[in-house]
Amino acid sequence: MLRQKVSVPREKILEAATRIMRDPQIIKYGLLDIEYYNEEGIGLGPTLEFYSLLSSEIRNLPIWRKTADSGLFPAPI
């Protein structure tokens, strides 16, 4: 399977993920190698960090209703 290298700004993870998902040239490869602007390193480490940071950003969106056991459910409109 082919890999696609993508450079993203660390400060705008959610916007970068949205750009990646909308670009058919990027998502057709299936595997991403993430690198951050003005930083050294590419491959598994930065890519896993990208997904971790992205999940934190998504978790903080106001579309979720948090429960007592830290679970997330879609918030009613």
N, CA, C and O atoms as a GROMACS GRO file, in nm:
protein
  308
    1MET      N    1   0.085  -0.118   0.000
    1MET     CA    2   0.000   0.000   0.000
    1MET      C    3   0.089   0.124   0.000
    1MET      O    4   0.191   0.128   0.068
    2LEU      N    5   0.050   0.223  -0.075
    2LEU     CA    6   0.128   0.347  -0.086
    2LEU      C    7   0.104   0.438   0.033
    2LEU      O    8  -0.004   0.439   0.093
    3ARG      N    9   0.206   0.515   0.066
    3ARG     CA   10   0.198   0.611   0.175
    3ARG      C   11   0.201   0.753   0.117
    3ARG      O   12   0.266   0.778   0.015
    4GLN      N   13   0.132   0.843   0.183
    4GLN     CA   14   0.129   0.982   0.142
    4GLN      C   15   0.186   1.066   0.255
    4GLN      O   16   0.139   1.057   0.368
    5LYS      N   17   0.285   1.149   0.225
    5LYS     CA   18   0.343   1.240   0.324
    5LYS      C   19   0.263   1.369   0.326
    5LYS      O   20   0.237   1.428   0.221
    6VAL      N   21   0.224   1.412   0.446
    6VAL     CA   22   0.144   1.533   0.462
    6VAL      C   23   0.208   1.619   0.570
    6VAL      O   24   0.239   1.571   0.679
    7SER      N   25   0.227   1.746   0.540
    7SER     CA   26   0.278   1.843   0.638
    7SER      C   27   0.161   1.919   0.698
    7SER      O   28   0.073   1.966   0.625
    8VAL      N   29   0.160   1.931   0.831
    8VAL     CA   30   0.050   1.998   0.900
    8VAL      C   31   0.106   2.094   1.004
    8VAL      O   32   0.215   2.073   1.057
    9PRO      N   33   0.030   2.200   1.034
    9PRO     CA   34   0.070   2.288   1.144
    9PRO      C   35   0.021   2.230   1.276
    9PRO      O   36  -0.093   2.186   1.286
   10ARG      N   37   0.106   2.229   1.376
   10ARG     CA   38   0.070   2.172   1.506
   10ARG      C   39  -0.044   2.252   1.572
   10ARG      O   40  -0.123   2.196   1.648
   11GLU      N   41  -0.051   2.381   1.544
   11GLU     CA   42  -0.150   2.467   1.610
   11GLU      C   43  -0.291   2.449   1.554
   11GLU      O   44  -0.388   2.487   1.620
   12LYS      N   45  -0.306   2.391   1.435
   12LYS     CA   46  -0.437   2.380   1.370
   12LYS      C   47  -0.461   2.236   1.326
   12LYS      O   48  -0.476   2.208   1.208
   13ILE      N   49  -0.464   2.145   1.422
   13ILE     CA   50  -0.478   2.003   1.393
   13ILE      C   51  -0.614   1.972   1.330
   13ILE      O   52  -0.621   1.899   1.232
   14LEU      N   53  -0.720   2.027   1.386
   14LEU     CA   54  -0.854   1.998   1.335
   14LEU      C   55  -0.872   2.049   1.192
   14LEU      O   56  -0.930   1.979   1.109
   15GLU      N   57  -0.822   2.168   1.163
   15GLU     CA   58  -0.831   2.222   1.028
   15GLU      C   59  -0.749   2.139   0.930
   15GLU      O   60  -0.790   2.117   0.817
   16ALA      N   61  -0.633   2.094   0.974
   16ALA     CA   62  -0.548   2.010   0.889
   16ALA      C   63  -0.616   1.878   0.859
   16ALA      O   64  -0.611   1.830   0.745
   17ALA      N   65  -0.679   1.817   0.959
   17ALA     CA   66  -0.750   1.690   0.938
   17ALA      C   67  -0.866   1.708   0.841
   17ALA      O   68  -0.892   1.622   0.758
   18THR      N   69  -0.935   1.820   0.852
   18THR     CA   70  -1.046   1.849   0.760
   18THR      C   71  -0.994   1.864   0.618
   18THR      O   72  -1.055   1.814   0.523
   19ARG      N   73  -0.881   1.931   0.602
   19ARG     CA   74  -0.820   1.948   0.469
   19ARG      C   75  -0.778   1.813   0.412
   19ARG      O   76  -0.798   1.786   0.294
   20ILE      N   77  -0.721   1.729   0.495
   20ILE     CA   78  -0.677   1.596   0.451
   20ILE      C   79  -0.796   1.513   0.405
   20ILE      O   80  -0.790   1.448   0.301
   21MET      N   81  -0.904   1.515   0.482
   21MET     CA   82  -1.022   1.434   0.449
   21MET      C   83  -1.090   1.481   0.321
   21MET      O   84  -1.154   1.402   0.252
   22ARG      N   85  -1.078   1.609   0.290
   22ARG     CA   86  -1.144   1.663   0.170
   22ARG      C   87  -1.062   1.650   0.044
   22ARG      O   88  -1.113   1.672  -0.066
   23ASP      N   89  -0.935   1.615   0.057
   23ASP     CA   90  -0.847   1.608  -0.059
   23ASP      C   91  -0.841   1.466  -0.113
   23ASP      O   92  -0.781   1.379  -0.051
   24PRO      N   93  -0.904   1.440  -0.228
   24PRO     CA   94  -0.906   1.304  -0.282
   24PRO      C   95  -0.768   1.252  -0.320
   24PRO      O   96  -0.747   1.130  -0.322
   25GLN      N   97  -0.673   1.340  -0.350
   25GLN     CA   98  -0.538   1.296  -0.383
   25GLN      C   99  -0.464   1.241  -0.261
   25GLN      O  100  -0.379   1.153  -0.274
   26ILE      N  101  -0.498   1.292  -0.143
   26ILE     CA  102  -0.435   1.244  -0.021
   26ILE      C  103  -0.499   1.116   0.028
   26ILE      O  104  -0.428   1.020   0.061
   27ILE      N  105  -0.632   1.110   0.034
   27ILE     CA  106  -0.698   0.995   0.096
   27ILE      C  107  -0.699   0.871   0.009
   27ILE      O  108  -0.730   0.762   0.059
   28LYS      N  109  -0.666   0.882  -0.118
   28LYS     CA  110  -0.668   0.763  -0.204
   28LYS      C  111  -0.557   0.665  -0.170
   28LYS      O  112  -0.565   0.548  -0.206
   29TYR      N  113  -0.452   0.712  -0.101
   29TYR     CA  114  -0.339   0.624  -0.068
   29TYR      C  115  -0.368   0.535   0.053
   29TYR      O  116  -0.315   0.424   0.062
   30GLY      N  117  -0.450   0.581   0.144
   30GLY     CA  118  -0.486   0.498   0.258
   30GLY      C  119  -0.397   0.513   0.379
   30GLY      O  120  -0.447   0.509   0.492
   31LEU      N  121  -0.266   0.532   0.361
   31LEU     CA  122  -0.174   0.546   0.474
   31LEU      C  123  -0.110   0.684   0.469
   31LEU      O  124  -0.063   0.729   0.365
   32LEU      N  125  -0.108   0.751   0.584
   32LEU     CA  126  -0.051   0.884   0.592
   32LEU      C  127   0.076   0.882   0.674
   32LEU      O  128   0.085   0.810   0.774
   33ASP      N  129   0.174   0.959   0.634
   33ASP     CA  130   0.291   0.990   0.714
   33ASP      C  131   0.283   1.140   0.742
   33ASP      O  132   0.291   1.221   0.651
   34ILE      N  133   0.267   1.174   0.868
   34ILE     CA  134   0.250   1.314   0.909
   34ILE      C  135   0.383   1.372   0.950
   34ILE      O  136   0.462   1.307   1.018
   35GLU      N  137   0.406   1.495   0.908
   35GLU     CA  138   0.518   1.574   0.959
   35GLU      C  139   0.464   1.711   0.994
   35GLU      O  140   0.369   1.758   0.933
   36TYR      N  141   0.524   1.774   1.094
   36TYR     CA  142   0.481   1.906   1.138
   36TYR      C  143   0.569   2.012   1.075
   36TYR      O  144   0.688   1.991   1.055
   37TYR      N  145   0.509   2.128   1.045
   37TYR     CA  146   0.584   2.239   0.990
   37TYR      C  147   0.698   2.276   1.085
   37TYR      O  148   0.680   2.279   1.207
   38ASN      N  149   0.814   2.304   1.030
   38ASN     CA  150   0.931   2.352   1.105
   38ASN      C  151   0.976   2.258   1.215
   38ASN      O  152   1.033   2.303   1.315
   39GLU      N  153   0.952   2.128   1.200
   39GLU     CA  154   0.997   2.028   1.298
   39GLU      C  155   1.063   1.911   1.225
   39GLU      O  156   1.030   1.882   1.110
   40GLU      N  157   1.154   1.847   1.293
   40GLU     CA  158   1.221   1.729   1.239
   40GLU      C  159   1.133   1.607   1.263
   40GLU      O  160   1.057   1.603   1.360
   41GLY      N  161   1.144   1.509   1.177
   41GLY     CA  162   1.077   1.382   1.200
   41GLY      C  163   0.956   1.360   1.112
   41GLY      O  164   0.879   1.452   1.083
   42ILE      N  165   0.944   1.236   1.070
   42ILE     CA  166   0.830   1.193   0.990
   42ILE      C  167   0.814   1.043   1.015
   42ILE      O  168   0.910   0.974   1.048
   43GLY      N  169   0.695   0.995   0.999
   43GLY     CA  170   0.673   0.852   1.016
   43GLY      C  171   0.576   0.821   1.127
   43GLY      O  172   0.483   0.897   1.152
   44LEU      N  173   0.597   0.709   1.192
   44LEU     CA  174   0.500   0.658   1.288
   44LEU      C  175   0.483   0.748   1.410
   44LEU      O  176   0.370   0.770   1.453
   45GLY      N  177   0.590   0.801   1.466
   45GLY     CA  178   0.580   0.885   1.585
   45GLY      C  179   0.496   1.009   1.564
   45GLY      O  180   0.396   1.027   1.634
   46PRO      N  181   0.532   1.096   1.469
   46PRO     CA  182   0.450   1.214   1.444
   46PRO      C  183   0.308   1.180   1.398
   46PRO      O  184   0.213   1.253   1.428
   47THR      N  185   0.292   1.070   1.325
   47THR     CA  186   0.159   1.031   1.278
   47THR      C  187   0.070   0.990   1.395
   47THR      O  188  -0.046   1.032   1.401
   48LEU      N  189   0.122   0.910   1.487
   48LEU     CA  190   0.043   0.872   1.604
   48LEU      C  191   0.013   0.992   1.692
   48LEU      O  192  -0.096   1.002   1.750
   49GLU      N  193   0.108   1.084   1.702
   49GLU     CA  194   0.084   1.206   1.779
   49GLU      C  195  -0.026   1.290   1.714
   49GLU      O  196  -0.109   1.348   1.784
   50PHE      N  197  -0.027   1.296   1.582
   50PHE     CA  198  -0.132   1.368   1.510
   50PHE      C  199  -0.269   1.312   1.544
   50PHE      O  200  -0.361   1.387   1.575
   51TYR      N  201  -0.283   1.180   1.540
   51TYR     CA  202  -0.412   1.118   1.572
   51TYR      C  203  -0.450   1.140   1.718
   51TYR      O  204  -0.568   1.158   1.749
   52SER      N  205  -0.354   1.139   1.806
   52SER     CA  206  -0.381   1.166   1.948
   52SER      C  207  -0.428   1.309   1.970
   52SER      O  208  -0.526   1.333   2.039
   53LEU      N  209  -0.356   1.404   1.909
   53LEU     CA  210  -0.396   1.545   1.920
   53LEU      C  211  -0.532   1.569   1.855
   53LEU      O  212  -0.613   1.647   1.906
   54LEU      N  213  -0.558   1.502   1.743
   54LEU     CA  214  -0.686   1.518   1.675
   54LEU      C  215  -0.800   1.465   1.762
   54LEU      O  216  -0.906   1.527   1.770
   55SER      N  217  -0.779   1.351   1.827
   55SER     CA  218  -0.885   1.297   1.912
   55SER      C  219  -0.914   1.389   2.030
   55SER      O  220  -1.029   1.400   2.073
   56SER      N  221  -0.812   1.456   2.083
   56SER     CA  222  -0.833   1.553   2.190
   56SER      C  223  -0.913   1.673   2.141
   56SER      O  224  -1.001   1.723   2.212
   57GLU      N  225  -0.881   1.719   2.020
   57GLU     CA  226  -0.956   1.832   1.962
   57GLU      C  227  -1.102   1.795   1.940
   57GLU      O  228  -1.192   1.873   1.971
   58ILE      N  229  -1.126   1.677   1.887
   58ILE     CA  230  -1.264   1.634   1.860
   58ILE      C  231  -1.340   1.617   1.990
   58ILE      O  232  -1.459   1.649   1.998
   59ARG      N  233  -1.273   1.567   2.091
   59ARG     CA  234  -1.337   1.547   2.222
   59ARG      C  235  -1.383   1.679   2.283
   59ARG      O  236  -1.481   1.682   2.357
   60ASN      N  237  -1.313   1.788   2.253
   60ASN     CA  238  -1.346   1.918   2.310
   60ASN      C  239  -1.452   1.996   2.231
   60ASN      O  240  -1.490   2.106   2.272
   61LEU      N  241  -1.498   1.942   2.120
   61LEU     CA  242  -1.602   2.010   2.042
   61LEU      C  243  -1.734   2.008   2.118
   61LEU      O  244  -1.760   1.915   2.194
   62PRO      N  245  -1.818   2.110   2.098
   62PRO     CA  246  -1.946   2.116   2.170
   62PRO      C  247  -2.054   2.023   2.113
   62PRO      O  248  -2.172   2.042   2.142
   63ILE      N  249  -2.016   1.926   2.034
   63ILE     CA  250  -2.114   1.834   1.978
   63ILE      C  251  -2.136   1.711   2.068
   63ILE      O  252  -2.215   1.623   2.035
   64TRP      N  253  -2.065   1.707   2.181
   64TRP     CA  254  -2.071   1.591   2.269
   64TRP      C  255  -2.138   1.625   2.401
   64TRP      O  256  -2.130   1.737   2.451
   65ARG      N  257  -2.204   1.526   2.457
   65ARG     CA  258  -2.258   1.534   2.593
   65ARG      C  259  -2.174   1.439   2.676
   65ARG      O  260  -2.168   1.320   2.648
   66LYS      N  261  -2.108   1.491   2.779
   66LYS     CA  262  -2.021   1.410   2.861
   66LYS      C  263  -2.100   1.345   2.974
   66LYS      O  264  -2.193   1.404   3.030
   67THR      N  265  -2.063   1.223   3.007
   67THR     CA  266  -2.130   1.150   3.115
   67THR      C  267  -2.039   1.143   3.236
   67THR      O  268  -1.922   1.182   3.228
   68ALA      N  269  -2.092   1.094   3.347
   68ALA     CA  270  -2.017   1.086   3.471
   68ALA      C  271  -1.895   0.995   3.459
   68ALA      O  272  -1.794   1.017   3.526
   69ASP      N  273  -1.903   0.893   3.374
   69ASP     CA  274  -1.790   0.799   3.360
   69ASP      C  275  -1.698   0.839   3.245
   69ASP      O  276  -1.627   0.754   3.190
   70SER      N  277  -1.698   0.966   3.209
   70SER     CA  278  -1.612   1.021   3.102
   70SER      C  279  -1.646   0.969   2.964
   70SER      O  280  -1.564   0.980   2.872
   71GLY      N  281  -1.764   0.913   2.946
   71GLY     CA  282  -1.807   0.870   2.814
   71GLY      C  283  -1.858   0.988   2.732
   71GLY      O  284  -1.894   1.091   2.788
   72LEU      N  285  -1.862   0.972   2.604
   72LEU     CA  286  -1.911   1.076   2.516
   72LEU      C  287  -2.028   1.024   2.435
   72LEU      O  288  -2.024   0.913   2.382
   73PHE      N  289  -2.132   1.104   2.427
   73PHE     CA  290  -2.247   1.073   2.344
   73PHE      C  291  -2.282   1.197   2.264
   73PHE      O  292  -2.257   1.308   2.311
   74PRO      N  293  -2.339   1.182   2.146
   74PRO     CA  294  -2.377   1.301   2.069
   74PRO      C  295  -2.475   1.387   2.149
   74PRO      O  296  -2.568   1.336   2.211
   75ALA      N  297  -2.451   1.516   2.148
   75ALA     CA  298  -2.539   1.608   2.219
   75ALA      C  299  -2.666   1.630   2.137
   75ALA      O  300  -2.659   1.642   2.015
   76PRO      N  301  -2.781   1.636   2.204
   76PRO     CA  302  -2.904   1.665   2.130
   76PRO      C  303  -2.902   1.809   2.079
   76PRO      O  304  -2.842   1.898   2.139
   77ILE      N  305  -2.968   1.830   1.969
   77ILE     CA  306  -2.973   1.963   1.910
   77ILE      C  307  -3.073   2.048   1.984
   77ILE      O  308  -3.092   2.165   1.951
   0.00000   0.00000   0.00000
